[in-house]
Amino acid sequence: MAQLLTLDTVPRIAEVLGTTAKVENGLARLDLRHDASGRTMVLEIRFDLPLPENLAEREGAALVSVYATNSFLQLQWCTRFISSTELGEVIFFSKHHGTTSGLVIEREAACSLYANVDDRVFGADFMDLPPELVMGSVALSLTDTLFDDIG
């Protein structure tokens, strides 16, 4: 189920990911660990970004960051997410000028980033797409109607 990303929804995200959230001053921090694989990850969601006047229309969007052993990922201007207890994952979404980006966080301390996926692929037959584009298109196709209220 799609939800607006707010400080109030952080407990739901933590529950799906099987961890707890430390929340302080507009910043939520979730530590994830998967002992079998040895993976660890920190997920931070910042809700209190001080924005300059020319970005005032972005007020209320969150900054989602992932700190992992060998990588750092960041999704800016995130406003919505989908969570699945059954899959043990949360997908954060950001949309801008006809493209969608998504950050998939898994309970097992794994993540995937799909950036700048052209929204037109969501209406395409996946069988007609090059194989390299199918995975991101399928993962983000869930967002096709999430942003109907956004131009």
N, C-alpha and C positions, 0 to 999 in steps of 0.2 A: 504494500500500500504506500502510495506517495505521500510525503509529508513535507511541510515547510520546515526548513532547518532553523531552529531557534534554540536558545539555551534550555528551554523547557523540554526539548526532545532529546537531549543528551542522555538521560537515563535509559531511554528506549534503545539508543545506539549501543550503549555499554552493555545492556542486557543481551542484545543479539550477538555481540562480539564476545560475550562470556567474560567480561571484565568489569571493573568499576571505573568511574570517572572522577577525577579530581578537578573541581571547578573553583576558580578564583578570579574575580575581577574580569569577567567576560572571556576567560580562557578555559577551555575544557581540555584535559589531558587524559588519554587512555593508553595504558601500557598493555601490549599484547605479547604473548609468548606461546610458542609451540615447541614443547620439549622434544618430541619425537624427531623433528627436523632441525632443532637448534635455532629456529628463527625467532627473532625478537623485533619489535617495532613499536614506535611511539606515534600515536595519532593525536594531533592537536587541532582544535577547532577554535578559532579566534573570532569573537563576535563584536569586539569593541574597537575596530580599526578607526583611527582618527583620519578622516578623509579630507583632502583639500576641497575647496568650493567647486571646482570643475568636475568633481566626481560625486557630487551630492546625490545624484540619481541612483547611485549604487548603495546608498545607505541601507543597512539591514542585511546586506550580503555578508557571508562568512568567508574566512580564509581557512582552508583545510590543508594541513601539512602532514606529511609522513616522513619520519626519520627512521631509516632502516640501516642495517649494518653497512651496506655498500651503496646506498642511494638516498636521495632526498627528492620528494615529489611534492608539488603544491598545486592546488586547484583554487584559483581566485574567483571571487564573485559567486560563490555557491549559495543557492537559495533553497534547494530541495534535495530530498534523499528518498530512497526506497530501501526498506530493510526486509530481510527474510530470515526468520529464526531457523526454518528448515534447512536453508542453504548455508546459514551461518555467515551471512555477508550483508554489507551495507554499501549501496552505490550512491555516491554524492554526485550531483549534477550542476553544471553551469551552462548557460546558453547566452550566445552573443552573436548578433548579426548573421543569422542563418546557419550557425554552427553550434554543435553541442559537444561539451567535454565531460568526461565522467571518470571518477576515481573509485575503483572497486576495492573495498577492504574486506578481507576474509578473517574469520575467527582464528584460523591457523597462522596468523601473522604474515599473511601474503597479501600482495596488492597488485593491481593493474591500472594503468592510466591510458585512457583513450582521449586524444585531444583533437579539437577542431574537426570533428566529423561533420561533413556537410549534411544538413537536415534532409536534403532531397533523397538520400539513400534510404531513409526510413520508409518511403513509399515505393521503393524499387523491389523487384523480385530478387531475392538474395542469390538465386541461381544465376542471375545475369551479371553479378558483381565479380570483380577479380577476387580470387581466394584471399589475398592479403587484406582486403577491406571487409570481408564478411564478419570476422570475429568482433571487431569494434562496432560494426553496424548492428549486429544482433544484440550485443550487450547494451547499447544505448537506445535501441528501438523502443524500449520501455518508456522513454521520455517523450515519445512522439506527441502525446496529448497533455503532458504535464504542464506545459508552458503556454497553453492556449490563451492565457490572459496577458502574455507578454508579446509585444510587437516584434 
